[in-house]
Amino acid sequence: MKLVYAIVNNDDNYAVSKALLKKGIRATKLASTGGFLSAGNTTFIICCDDSQVDTIVETCREYSRKRKQYVPSSAILETEGTGSYPVEVAIGGATIFVTDIERFEQV
């Protein structure tokens, strides 16, 4: 058994959730916030058989798109008194962690 943590941008939450359900994969969803831009994310927690991990990863890859966004440079760099200018950063996609599960029960 595996435990999959899939962190996706809130903009992709619905598409990923719907696609996982169509494939018969149930997930617990948690609201989360990224540390870099303090943007809203959704963390999917999924306990599954080893054989389902690739399906989950591919589903997240397909439905979590990367996009570019402009943010003030002051949000990225510690600039004092030099003013702020827009900087393009890549956001979105998915961050996925897969761990082994020793025991799983639904009661």
VENJO-V886509 format. One record per run of one state. SS is the DSSP state (~ for helix, > for strand, _ for the rest). FROM is the first residue (numbers start at 1). TO is the last residue. If there is no record, write none. Layout:
{{SS FROM TO} {SS FROM TO}}
This chain:
{{_ 1 1} {> 2 9} {~ 10 22} {_ 23 27} {> 28 33} {_ 34 39} {> 40 48} {_ 49 49} {~ 50 63} {_ 64 65} {> 66 72} {~ 73 75} {_ 76 85} {> 86 92} {_ 93 93} {> 94 100} {_ 101 107}}
